[in-house]
Amino acid sequence: MKMNAEHFFRELKKDLTTYGELKFELLKLGTYERTGKVIAVLAYGLILLTLGFFLSLFIFLALGLFLGEWLHSKGIGFSIVVGIYLLMIGVVVLFKDKIQTFVLNTVIAALIANDNKTDETDEQDISEANPTE
């Protein structure tokens, strides 16, 4: 009887250790997945930001050249473009808090939506694996 109890507790300790290691591994994998998703979203945003920057640069360059031709002075055309840029910077500075709040809310909503989608997929996988429940 004593040998049976020792064997039982040894097996229980082994099982609990294995369970703890697996839970820790699952936590690590979940962290890697979330980190990867955040990096992917940031990379996507950086690519969009870069493309948007060059798009706006060339649009305003073309606008400066167009206004320069129209007003017969490239200096005046580009001065107007500089004024537009300064006006846009002023608007961004003026609405700094609202812009930060909007971006923060958008990022949080995207992460929560992604989490919910992952949870739904996990639940669907579990229900497909156990059709009797």
Secondary structure by P-SEA (a helix, b strand, c coil): caaaaaaaaaaaaaaaaaaaaaaaaaaaaaaaaaaaaaaaaaaaaaaaaaaaaaaaaaaaaaaaaaaaaaaccaaaaaaaaaaaaaaaaaaaaaaaaaaaaaaaaaaaaaaaaaaaaaaaaaaaaaaaacccc
